[in-house]
Amino acid sequence: MDTKKQGFFSALREEVARGLSPARARRRSASNAAEVAAALRVAGGAGEALAPLMEGPDPEAAPGAGGGARREGWGQWVRGQLQLARPPASAAAAGAGADAGAARRNDLRLLLGVMGAPLAPVHVSAAEPLPHLSIKDTPIETSSAQYILQQYLAASGGQRLLSSIRNAYAMGKVRMVATEFETGGRVVRNRMAAQRAEPGRFVLWQMAPEMWYIELAVGGSKVHAGCNGKLVWRHTPWLGAHAAKGPVRPLRRALQGLDPLTAASMFAGARCIGERKVNGEDCFILKLCADPETLRARSEGLAEIIRHVLFGYFSQKTGLLVHIEDSHLTRIQSTTGGDAVYWETTINSFIEDYRPVEGIMIAHSGRSAVTLFRFGEAAMSHTKTRMEEAWSIEEVAFNVPGLSMDCFIPPTDIKSGSVSETVELPQGEKSKVGLLPCHRAKVAALEKADDNVAWSGALQLDCK
């Protein structure tokens, strides 16, 4: 870690020690946020502090804004010359630009809705000890899984060291993009995926037992979610703040190499189902299925979660978790008596670049591929959307001074009741989910004119 990063993180820890928790930070005004950003820039060096996050796209911000005054002046001059030489734009061209903007907004909404803050399949309590390795009167699949998890904990730093972590902090970067859309046998690929990828950043705070808070800002929009040990909630610009249905569950992003103890506890009830090579590396496969009671608790109205399965791939060479694959299937009954619609969401995550941080092995980069598959009606009416994400970790620290339970207080504007994760499905199916009246009104108020824009069409437009 270079001197600038050390200075930045020292300043951040001092802010936390003085009581500026994430919960308080997200309630401050934009002017106060700017003052804090300026203070951090002085403490950690120019360019290290993050600008205040926006809840939605800023219509006044020019694309590519930034740089010195000389560079900005040159850019304005060039744009002025181009406007003088360009004929007036027609109404059709203006409409095409508006369609492209709507397509980008809906693409971003889909990306953040599905990949922003997904949860693990089941409730986990890292405070409970893992079952003792037992061979007698134990199925070979279960005893093998217990052995693999013991090796994983040892490779990650050891049970004693991991259990001494009271809280943790991680900061990193992400890039998200929709790469492919398929409908009726026609596949539309985003040939400029690398250029159209949305860059962003995230900050994750965790505290034992079972508390976490994340802020993820991508493309001018921000998603933040958290858990105070009793309630999981999420806030998006288009849905506002809402509580999650079902039991308290860990953040999936923390399982991707950032929290070994929670990952091991997650697979405590798994079975070993075999071996497979991942990127040329021999791995053991552990399979975990959500129980029927948890699935019923996560279902709502006409939307039923049928299954949620998680596979963990543990390297036979290093003992570390190198790949996670999970898939959940949702059935949505029709309100008109027609065929039910099925949505299958599959997330494949490759976990890479393990490095020790204070004696604990932490993955510093990775990538995910998400497939959202809709089927169940006419034979040729299925749709499939593929999205990708790459992330890297810049800062990790444990036992940060001053971090308290106040950092994980839910927002005060959470309405009564809770909402299933099916609200993040494309808008065409949202009316079939059966939202609570208060959430239906909130969605209508937030979406306004964008409510009639079909996500599938938006993806198709943007990928041409």
Disulfide bonds with the S-S distance in Angstrom:
none
